Amino acid sequence: MKASEIDTDFNVYSDTPKGKDPDSFSPTLGKYHYVLWSKYLPNYKYFFLDLDTPRLLHHKFELGEYFLSSDAITNSYRFGINPFVFNSLHPYNARLVARRCLFVG
């Protein structure tokens, strides 16, 4: 898969078990993360996420082992440290923003 093949209209909850977090349980989002984050680094080493570590973004090479996480920044605005930003929106606009947060891109 190439980055150009990522469907930015794909709802990551559609292939996530009910009540689970897409960052951990959406196979499609996992593939998208792999495509987006696997790349050559400035030192010419290839940084790749392995797909063998379930529910985690994982990378291991001679410089170390890394467990990464992903999340939409909008979750901080909806539920975290800055809910006043999200709550200041008109309810219709808040629903539009929340819905758009379900997609990549």
C-alpha positions as CSV (number, residue, x, y, z in Angstrom):
1,M,0.0,0.0,0.0
2,K,1.1,3.5,-0.8
3,A,0.2,6.7,1.1
4,S,-1.7,7.8,-2.0
5,E,-4.0,4.8,-1.4
6,I,-5.1,5.8,2.0
7,D,-8.8,6.4,2.1
8,T,-9.2,9.6,4.1
9,D,-13.0,9.0,4.1
10,F,-12.7,5.6,5.8
11,N,-14.4,5.6,9.3
12,V,-11.9,3.8,11.5
13,Y,-14.7,2.7,13.8
14,S,-16.2,0.6,11.0
15,D,-13.7,-2.2,11.4
16,T,-13.1,-1.7,15.2
17,P,-14.9,-4.0,17.7
18,K,-17.7,-2.2,19.4
19,G,-16.5,-0.3,22.5
20,K,-12.8,-0.6,21.5
21,D,-10.3,2.1,20.5
22,P,-9.5,2.2,16.8
23,D,-5.8,3.1,17.6
24,S,-5.5,-0.3,19.1
25,F,-8.1,-2.4,17.3
26,S,-8.7,-1.1,13.7
27,P,-6.7,-3.2,11.3
28,T,-7.1,-0.6,8.6
29,L,-5.8,2.2,10.9
30,G,-2.8,0.0,11.7
31,K,-2.0,-0.4,8.0
32,Y,-2.3,3.3,7.5
33,H,0.1,4.0,10.4
34,Y,2.5,1.5,8.9
35,V,2.4,3.3,5.6
36,L,2.6,6.8,7.0
37,W,5.4,6.3,9.6
38,S,7.6,3.7,7.9
39,K,10.3,5.8,6.1
40,Y,14.0,6.5,5.7
41,L,15.5,8.7,8.4
42,P,18.1,11.4,7.9
43,N,20.8,8.9,8.8
44,Y,19.7,6.7,5.9
45,K,18.3,4.0,8.2
46,Y,14.9,2.7,7.5
47,F,12.4,3.3,10.3
48,F,9.6,0.8,10.0
49,L,6.7,-0.1,12.2
50,D,6.3,-3.9,12.5
51,L,2.9,-5.3,12.2
52,D,3.6,-8.3,14.5
53,T,3.1,-6.4,17.8
54,P,-0.6,-6.3,18.4
55,R,-2.3,-3.1,19.2
56,L,0.9,-1.1,19.3
57,L,3.1,0.9,17.0
58,H,6.4,-0.8,17.4
59,H,9.9,-0.3,16.0
60,K,13.1,-2.1,16.9
61,F,16.6,-1.6,15.4
62,E,20.2,-1.2,16.5
63,L,19.5,2.2,18.0
64,G,16.8,0.9,20.3
65,E,13.3,-0.3,20.6
66,Y,10.3,2.0,20.5
67,F,6.7,1.6,21.4
68,L,4.7,4.5,20.1
69,S,1.1,5.5,20.4
70,S,-1.3,7.4,18.3
71,D,-4.3,9.4,19.0
72,A,-6.2,12.2,17.4
73,I,-5.3,15.6,19.0
74,T,-9.0,16.4,18.9
75,N,-9.5,13.9,21.8
76,S,-7.6,16.4,24.0
77,Y,-10.0,19.1,23.0
78,R,-13.1,17.0,23.5
79,F,-12.2,15.0,26.7
80,G,-8.9,16.1,28.0
81,I,-7.1,19.2,29.1
82,N,-8.9,21.7,26.8
83,P,-12.6,20.7,26.6
84,F,-13.5,24.4,26.8
85,V,-12.4,24.8,23.1
86,F,-14.6,22.0,21.9
87,N,-17.5,22.9,24.2
88,S,-17.4,26.5,22.9
89,L,-18.6,25.3,19.5
90,H,-22.2,25.4,18.5
91,P,-23.5,21.8,19.0
92,Y,-24.0,21.3,15.2
93,N,-20.4,22.3,14.6
94,A,-19.1,20.2,17.5
95,R,-20.8,17.1,15.9
96,L,-19.2,17.9,12.5
97,V,-15.7,18.2,14.2
98,A,-16.3,15.0,16.2
99,R,-17.3,13.1,13.1
100,R,-14.3,14.3,11.1
101,C,-12.1,13.0,13.9
102,L,-13.1,9.5,12.9
103,F,-11.1,9.7,9.7
104,V,-7.4,9.8,8.8
105,G,-6.1,13.0,7.2
